[in-house]
Amino acid sequence: MHGLQVLAFTAEVHSGDTLYPALTITGLEPDGDAGVVVTAATLHNQRGELVLSGHHKYLLRRHRGAGRPRGRRSCRVVPPPYRH
């Protein structure tokens, strides 16, 4: 696996802050036995302020014997406990 990260802090982070990360898959680019997974990354503090934003790209190789994905998969999103 190889990756590229582009991240920028948008606000200060201090000792004692509680941080809530989120990573969202925004793109899948298959290419033979490999492919690129593109994600959006965010980090909010306990006040709901965005403190980091960016994206990641991961070059992944498909395992032998792995078939094509069957339908769209999803996961449950749990909102952070901060107040806006």
Stockholm file with secondary structure:
# STOCKHOLM 1.0

chainA/1-84         MHGLQVLAFTAEVHSGDTLYPALTITGLEPDGDAGVVVTAATLHNQRGELVLSGHHKYLLRRHRGAGRPRGRRSCRVVPPPYRH
#=GR chainA/1-84 SS CEEEEEEEECSCCCTTCCCEEEEEEEEEEEETTEEEEEEEEEEECTTSCEEEEEEEEEEEECCTTCCCCCSCCCCCCCCCSCCC
#=GC SS_cons        CEEEEEEEECSCCCTTCCCEEEEEEEEEEEETTEEEEEEEEEEECTTSCEEEEEEEEEEEECCTTCCCCCSCCCCCCCCCSCCC
//
